[in-house]
Amino acid sequence: MNLKAFDLPAAHIFKIRSGKIHEVEAIGTMMPYNSKTGWE
């Protein structure tokens, strides 16, 4: 595979019931290397 460097910002969602983690979901997207995240 011929890949260039990239960033992969992601958000994670935790579903919690009765104080225990039951499910984790992640959503991400490939972005150009050194992209701003909006959290700076």
N, CA, C and O of each residue as an XYZ file, in Angstrom:
160
protein
N       0.846     -1.179      0.000
C       0.000      0.000      0.000
C       0.885      1.233      0.000
O       1.859      1.321      0.748
N       0.538      2.160     -0.831
C       1.304      3.390     -0.959
C       0.510      4.540     -0.344
O      -0.171      5.278     -1.056
N       0.600      4.691      0.986
C      -0.144      5.731      1.683
C       0.771      6.862      2.118
O       1.901      6.628      2.545
N       0.284      8.076      2.008
C       0.982      9.232      2.558
C       0.542      9.403      4.007
O      -0.440      8.795      4.433
N       1.253     10.216      4.759
C       0.886     10.488      6.149
C      -0.479     11.173      6.192
O      -0.796     11.993      5.330
N      -1.288     10.830      7.205
C      -2.601     11.432      7.363
C      -2.960     11.488      8.841
O      -2.326     10.825      9.661
N      -3.960     12.268      9.177
C      -4.516     12.323     10.533
C      -5.866     11.612     10.520
O      -6.541     11.555      9.492
N      -6.245     11.077     11.666
C      -7.522     10.388     11.779
C      -8.249     10.860     13.036
O      -8.260     10.153     14.044
N      -8.871     12.073     12.985
C      -9.628     12.523     14.148
C     -10.836     11.615     14.351
O     -11.480     11.194     13.390
N     -11.133     11.321     15.608
C     -12.238     10.413     15.909
C     -12.982     10.866     17.165
O     -12.413     11.502     18.052
N     -14.250     10.526     17.212
C     -15.081     10.742     18.397
C     -15.511      9.379     18.906
O     -15.843      8.497     18.115
N     -15.508      9.200     20.205
C     -15.898      7.924     20.806
C     -17.155      8.134     21.655
O     -17.263      9.100     22.409
N     -18.088      7.214     21.512
C     -19.347      7.270     22.254
C     -19.430      6.030     23.134
O     -19.316      4.908     22.639
N     -19.627      6.226     24.434
C     -19.712      5.121     25.389
C     -21.146      4.998     25.878
O     -21.723      5.978     26.350
N     -21.728      3.810     25.771
C     -23.067      3.566     26.298
C     -22.915      2.882     27.655
O     -22.337      1.801     27.763
N     -23.443      3.533     28.676
C     -23.261      3.054     30.052
C     -24.626      2.748     30.660
O     -25.547      3.563     30.601
N     -24.737      1.559     31.244
C     -25.953      1.154     31.960
C     -25.554      0.623     33.320
O     -24.657     -0.214     33.421
N     -26.194      1.089     34.346
C     -25.917      0.652     35.722
C     -24.443      0.808     36.078
O     -23.877     -0.016     36.797
N     -23.827      1.871     35.568
C     -22.442      2.153     35.904
C     -21.418      1.306     35.169
O     -20.233      1.364     35.498
N     -21.843      0.507     34.166
C     -20.915     -0.348     33.412
C     -20.984     -0.004     31.932
O     -22.050      0.303     31.398
N     -19.821     -0.063     31.277
C     -19.765      0.191     29.839
C     -20.330     -1.030     29.118
O     -19.869     -2.154     29.320
N     -21.339     -0.792     28.271
C     -21.962     -1.883     27.519
C     -21.613     -1.848     26.046
O     -21.686     -2.875     25.371
N     -21.233     -0.683     25.533
C     -20.942     -0.566     24.113
C     -20.076      0.662     23.885
O     -20.229      1.676     24.565
N     -19.164      0.564     22.924
C     -18.325      1.696     22.538
C     -18.417      1.825     21.026
O     -18.268      0.840     20.303
N     -18.664      3.041     20.548
C     -18.698      3.298     19.123
C     -17.709      4.419     18.827
O     -17.521      5.327     19.635
N     -17.083      4.342     17.661
C     -16.141      5.376     17.250
C     -16.470      5.815     15.826
O     -16.808      5.001     14.967
N     -16.364      7.105     15.602
C     -16.607      7.680     14.289
C     -15.373      8.508     13.945
O     -14.968      9.363     14.734
N     -14.776      8.272     12.795
C     -13.582      9.011     12.413
C     -13.555      9.288     10.923
O     -14.334      8.726     10.155
N     -12.653     10.156     10.534
C     -12.501     10.491      9.125
C     -11.038     10.763      8.818
O     -10.323     11.327      9.645
N     -10.594     10.369      7.645
C      -9.209     10.645      7.241
C      -9.092     12.105      6.828
O      -9.908     12.612      6.058
N      -8.072     12.774      7.347
C      -7.824     14.178      7.044
C      -6.365     14.333      6.626
O      -5.538     13.486      6.964
N      -6.033     15.402      5.896
C      -4.633     15.634      5.541
C      -3.766     15.750      6.799
O      -4.240     16.199      7.843
N      -2.518     15.349      6.698
C      -1.583     15.381      7.815
C      -1.474     16.787      8.394
O      -1.396     17.762      7.646
N      -1.467     16.897      9.712
C      -1.375     18.157     10.476
C      -2.616     19.035     10.319
O      -2.523     20.253     10.472
N      -3.761     18.451     10.021
C      -5.000     19.226      9.941
C      -5.387     19.729     11.325
O      -5.121     19.070     12.330
N      -6.009     20.884     11.373
C      -6.516     21.415     12.637
C      -7.768     20.624     13.025
O      -8.545     20.218     12.162
N      -7.955     20.411     14.325
C      -9.088     19.631     14.803
C     -10.252     20.519     15.232
O     -11.383     20.044     15.328
N      -9.994     21.785     15.489
C     -11.015     22.665     16.034
C     -10.937     22.749     17.558
O     -11.637     23.559     18.165
N     -10.103     21.932     18.177
C      -9.928     21.939     19.639
C      -8.714     22.766     20.070
O      -8.449     22.890     21.266
N      -7.982     23.327     19.124
C      -6.782     24.089     19.460
C      -7.137     25.365     20.188
O      -6.249     26.136     20.551
